[in-house]
């Protein structure tokens, strides 16, 4: 299966550009969310170095962020680079469980292998990657059984329509847009008539 950046960008922009004034943008070394400003009339979910997995991860953060947070650069959150101590790493992982759970589900929808990111290569803190993976997988299972954030559900449906059902991009976008407009069954991810 081929995973082209143009496809994930078309799916995201098709779902969210008009309704949320938000676009997916290929960036440099570091991902970033930038709200619209005087220099750019739309919000940007910027993913790192053209990596498909980075795009899915940054989309996951955007799908969770509330309306107020989406008006702040990087949603107003802190980020500490590699070199975190034990407490900083614990807080990082706690903040990352939900977005990485969505990223896991998005990855599976488009046939990609998912790898959790503990993102602390130079840190002195002990990192239990397997335990963190377990927390991420448990949160993903809760999304499936209890329901998704609406934008995440729409994006997941569009990914699955495109990669699993082989629908054309515009048809996959339409399937996702349907989910934004109608309630969907959490277990089946099928849009139900209103």
NUBAVO-533021 format. One record per residue (C-alpha): residue in three letters; z, y, x negated. Coordinates in steps of 0.25 Angstrom, whole numbers, padded with zeros to 4 digits, always signed. Example, Ala and Ser with C-alpha at 12.3 -4.5 7.8 and 13.67 -1.06 7.14 Angstrom:
// NUBAVO-533021
Ala+0031-0018-0049Ser+0029-0004-0055
This chain:
// NUBAVO-533021
Unk+0000+0000+0000Unk-0004+0014-0005Unk+0006+0025-0004Unk-0001+0038-0006Unk+0007+0051-0006Unk-0004+0057+0003Unk+0000+0047+0014Unk+0015+0050+0014Unk+0012+0065+0013Unk+0002+0064+0025Unk+0012+0056+0033Unk+0024+0065+0030Unk+0016+0078+0032Unk+0009+0073+0045Unk+0023+0070+0051Unk+0031+0082+0046Unk+0022+0093+0042Unk+0019+0099+0055Unk+0032+0096+0062Unk+0042+0099+0051Unk+0033+0108+0042Unk+0036+0098+0030Unk+0026+0092+0020Unk+0028+0081+0010Unk+0024+0086-0004Unk+0022+0079-0018Unk+0031+0086-0028Unk+0035+0085-0043Unk+0046+0079-0049Unk+0057+0081-0039Unk+0056+0080-0024Unk+0061+0091-0015Unk+0061+0096-0001Unk+0057+0111+0001Unk+0057+0118+0014Unk+0046+0128+0018Unk+0048+0141+0011Unk+0040+0154+0008Unk+0031+0146-0002Unk+0028+0134+0007Unk+0027+0134+0022Unk+0031+0119+0024Unk+0043+0110+0020Unk+0040+0101+0008Unk+0046+0087+0005Unk+0042+0086-0009Unk+0042+0072-0016Unk+0042+0069-0031Unk+0030+0067-0039Unk+0021+0060-0029Unk+0030+0048-0027Unk+0028+0042-0014Unk+0043+0037-0014Unk+0048+0051-0017Unk+0040+0056-0005Unk+0047+0046+0004Unk+0060+0049-0001Unk+0058+0064+0001Unk+0053+0062+0015Unk+0066+0054+0018Unk+0074+0066+0014Unk+0066+0075+0023Unk+0067+0066+0035Unk+0082+0066+0034Unk+0084+0081+0031Unk+0088+0089+0044Unk+0081+0102+0048Unk+0090+0111+0041Unk+0089+0103+0028Unk+0074+0104+0028Unk+0075+0119+0026Unk+0082+0117+0013Unk+0076+0113-0001Unk+0079+0099-0003Unk+0086+0099+0010Unk+0098+0106+0004Unk+0103+0094-0003Unk+0108+0092-0018Unk+0101+0083-0028Unk+0107+0079-0041Unk+0097+0073-0051Unk+0100+0061-0060Unk+0113+0061-0066Unk+0122+0060-0054Unk+0136+0056-0055Unk+0142+0045-0046Unk+0146+0055-0035Unk+0133+0062-0035Unk+0125+0049-0035Unk+0134+0044-0023Unk+0130+0057-0015Unk+0116+0056-0019Unk+0115+0042-0014Unk+0122+0045-0001Unk+0112+0057+0002Unk+0100+0047-0002Unk+0103+0035+0007Unk+0096+0041+0020Unk+0084+0047+0013Unk+0082+0034+0005Unk+0083+0026+0017Unk+0072+0033+0023Unk+0064+0032+0011Unk+0066+0017+0011Unk+0061+0016+0025Unk+0049+0025+0022Unk+0046+0017+0010Unk+0046+0004+0018Unk+0037+0010+0028Unk+0026+0013+0018Unk+0028+0000+0010Unk+0035+0006-0002Unk+0046+0000-0010Unk+0059+0009-0009Unk+0068+0011-0020Unk+0081+0019-0018Unk+0084+0030-0027Unk+0097+0033-0033Unk+0091+0044-0041Unk+0101+0045-0053Unk+0095+0039-0065Unk+0103+0047-0075Unk+0116+0047-0068Unk+0129+0041-0072Unk+0132+0036-0058Unk+0131+0021-0055Unk+0120+0019-0045Unk+0120+0007-0036Unk+0105+0007-0032Unk+0107-0006-0023Unk+0119+0000-0015Unk+0111+0013-0013Unk+0099+0005-0009Unk+0108-0003+0001Unk+0112+0010+0007Unk+0098+0016+0008Unk+0093+0003+0015Unk+0105+0003+0025Unk+0102+0017+0029Unk+0087+0014+0030Unk+0091+0002+0040Unk+0099+0012+0048Unk+0087+0022+0049Unk+0079+0010+0055Unk+0090+0005+0064Unk+0096+0018+0069Unk+0085+0028+0068Unk+0078+0037+0058Unk+0078+0052+0056Unk+0066+0057+0064Unk+0057+0061+0053Unk+0060+0049+0045Unk+0056+0040+0057Unk+0043+0047+0058Unk+0039+0046+0044Unk+0043+0032+0043Unk+0034+0029+0055Unk+0023+0036+0049Unk+0024+0028+0036Unk+0025+0015+0043Unk+0013+0018+0051Unk+0005+0022+0039Unk+0009+0011+0029Unk+0013+0000+0038Unk+0004+0001+0050Unk-0008+0007+0042Unk-0010+0019+0052Unk-0018+0031+0047Unk-0009+0043+0042Unk-0012+0051+0054Unk-0007+0039+0063Unk+0005+0037+0055Unk+0009+0052+0056Unk+0007+0051+0071Unk+0016+0039+0071Unk+0027+0047+0064Unk+0025+0059+0073Unk+0027+0050+0085Unk+0041+0047+0079Unk+0044+0061+0077Unk+0041+0064+0092Unk+0046+0051+0099Unk+0059+0042+0097Unk+0057+0030+0089Unk+0064+0017+0089Unk+0073+0016+0077Unk+0070+0001+0074Unk+0056+0001+0077Unk+0051+0015+0073Unk+0042+0015+0085Unk+0040+0027+0092Unk+0045+0026+0107Unk+0039+0034+0118Unk+0047+0046+0123
